[in-house]
Amino acid sequence: MASSYAETQSRAAIRSLVKQYRLSNATISIAAQNIDSERLVYRYGEDRLMIPASNEKIFTAIAALTVLPKTFKFETKVLYNKSKYSNGVLDDNLYIDFSGDPSLTGAQIYQLLLKINQYGINKVTGNIIIVASKFSGDYIPDGWSKSDAKYCYAAPASTLNMNKNCSVIKLIKKLGSSYTTVEKISNASNIAIKNKATVQSSHGGKKCTFRINMNDDNVLYLSGCLPEKKEFYLNLAIANPALKTLDTIKDFIQKIGITCTGNIIIGNLPKTPLNQLTSICSEPIGELITHMLHKSNNLYAESIARTVGYKIYGIGSTEISVKAMKNIIAKYYKLKTNGRLVMKDGSGLSHGNCVTPAFMVELLSGVYKSAIDKGFYSYLPSRNIKGLAGKIRAKTGTLKGISTLSGYLYTNKNHIISFSIMLSNLGNNQRTKARILQNKVLKVFYKYL
């Protein structure tokens, strides 16, 4: 049969590539499925549980597109009791209801608060209550590396997301000294910095480790040594983004000139109905998913995943979110997840995530034939491989020792296949080789399948 010949040729070519790129010691699992026939046309360790890294975002995107309407937007609302307002004074509480919008910026929050004043409220006799009820539970999902959690790419998701929950500072070496000074570059207000970091001379003795720690009060401690250099930029995750946003709102309220005789606090909405004064919305969910997949943005992924959990169960914790996403995949795409899919987060930063390549391609095939096909397929990044331009839509994934690639390929035989190529146990210098191998495997699939 032509198909078995094609598979034999594919297997021989890929075996040769593994030897050529000296990846024999890596764990490699591959699956490819013809979407029309639903037949696995290539398999190698396809039922082996592998760490997907950012391929996890595929599940988050599929779950969100399946249960959230295309028109869904994150909305941040200002609410009040209109009957308690008169002549510039609100004789009651004012509520600002956040939704976990991962794209929300400090500038947008300022404009939202400015509208309160522009609409005539210049004094609040009650409290200004910041409502942060959508997300709950621990900021850091199970299986995240402690070292990762310090940096922007692993910023925690909060109902009170602002400026990507990321702060940028610069350390500058003092003239004539080994000590450093701190310059706040971006989103660093209301962060106290205790800096004892020094720059180690290239002629120095034993190695000195540089240490970063930010506590739940958003106090940043810097100590130890940096290599000899004039300046260093640090892109750091904010440990307590809710506190950071709350403090920023307090600053903005004072700057705008709204008097609050009560307190500005985090609280809940009352049971009685409220009137909406103003609001600000994110881009539609499709735009946010595109950003999540193309930029591999972990904050967007975790925020969207928690939103799915809140949508299904009314709870936006990581644990409930992954439960919701697994159930959505099982219910809508008729796939058994037991022993084939283990989810710990929505982004792929957790080393506890696992999936078999066979499961991944079955899901991708099912989605391609589903109601969300055109949306999901178009949101996946194009992979630019010479000779295959316009033929591939796929998501990469990378963690230490891990390299994954899953998506769709239009072959030379006018077939559409779903594929998943996952490698683990890679050496420090093998990541580039793994990516080259993945590209070469796709060329083999394009030629033979």
Residue, then its C-alpha position, 0 to 999 in steps of 0.5 A: m500500500a502507498s500509505s505503508y510505503a510512505e510511513t516506511q520512508s518517513r521512519a527511515a528518514i527520521r531515524s537518519l536525522v536523529k543520528q545525524y543530529r546526535l540526539s539518540n540519547a534524548t527521549i523523542s516521541i512523535a505522532a502524526q494523523n491524517i485529519d480526513s481519514e483519522r489514521l495515525v500515519y506516523r508514530y514513534g513513542e506516541d503514547r509516552l507521556m511527555i512534558p509539553a512546555s508551551n504546547e500547553k497553551i494549545f489546550t488553554a486556547i481550545a478550551a477558551l474558544t470552545v466555551l467563551p463567545k467570540t465577542f468575549k472581552f475582559e471588562t473593568k467596571v466602575l459601579y455605584n448607587k446612583s441614588k446616593y449621588s448628588n452635587g459631586v458627592l457620592d454618599d456611599n461606596l464606589y466600586i471598581d470591579f476588575s476581571g483579570d484582564p491580562s492586557l490592562t495597563g496602568a495608563q488605562i486604569y488612570q483614564l478609567l479613574l479620571k472618568i469618575n471625576q469627569y462624570g462629576i464625582n469628586k468626593v466619596t464619603g464611603n470606601i472605594i472598594i476594589v473588587a477582585s473576586k474572579f481569580s482565587g488560590d495561589y499565585i504560583p501553580d504547582g510545578w513552577s520553578k522557583s527561579d522562573a517565578k522571579y522573572c517577568y515571563a513567569a509573572p503571576a496572574s491576578t484579578l488585578n493584573m496591571n502592566k503585565n505584573c512586571s517591573v523593570i529596574k536597572l542596576i548601575k555600578k557606582l564609579g570607583s566602587s563595587y557597589t550598585t545603585v538602582e534606577k526604576i525603569s518601568n512599573a516600579s513604583n510602590i516597590a521598596i528595594k533593599n539593594k546590597a548587590t555588588v559587581q565582582s571584579s574579573h580578577g576577583g576570587k571565588k564565585c559570588t552568587f547574585r540573589i533576588n527575592m521579592n516578598d508578599d509586601n513587594v519588598l525587593y531584596l538584591s544581594g550577592c555579586l554580578p559579573e563586571k559590567k557598568e549596568f544590568y537590566l532586571n525584568l522582574a515578576i511582581a510577587n503580589p500584583a494585587l497589592k501593587t495595583l491597589d497601591t497604584i490606584k491610591d496614587f492615581i486617586q490622589k493625583i486626580g483629586i478625588t476625595c475619599t473620606g473612607n478607605i481604598i480597600i479590596g472587597n466585594l460587591p454588595k448584594t443590592p444592584l448597582n449602576q455602571l458609571t463607566s468601564i474599559c474593555s480588552e480586545p476580543i478574546g481572539e486577539l488575546i489568544t493570538h497574542m498568547l500563542h504568538k508571543s507565548n505569553n504566560l500571563y495571558a495563558e494563566s489569566i485566560a485559563r482562570t477565566v475558563g474556570y470561573k466561567i464553568y465553575g464560578i471559581g478562578s483558581t488554577e486547580i479548578s481551571v485545569k479541571a474545567m479545561k480537561n472536562i471541556i476537552a473530554k466533553y466537546y472533543k470526545l477524548k479520554t484524558n486518563g493516562r494521556l493528559v495531566m494538567k497543572d497550569g494553563s501556560g506550560l511553565s509547570h514541569g508537572n504537565c504531561v501529554t502523549p503526542a497521540f492525544m495531542v494529534e487526536l485533539l488537534s484533528g478533532v478541533y480542525k473539524s469542529a466549530i472553532d476550526k477557523g478561529f483556532y487554526s488562524y490564531l496559531p503561528s505560521r512556522n517559516i521553514k524554507g520550502l514549506a512557506g504557508k504550509i504550517r501552523a504550529k506552537t513551539g514549547t521550550l523548558k530546560g531539557i524540553s523542546t516541543l512542536s505541535g500543530y498542522l501541516y498541509t503536505n505535498k500530497n494535499h493532505i492535512i495532518s495534525f502532528s506533535i513532535m516532543l523531545s525531552n532529556l536534551g543536553n544544554n547544547q542540544r536545543t538548537k539541534a532539536r529545533i532543526l530536527q523538528n523542522k526536518v521531520l516536518k519536511v519528511f512529513y511534507k514529502y511522504l505523507 
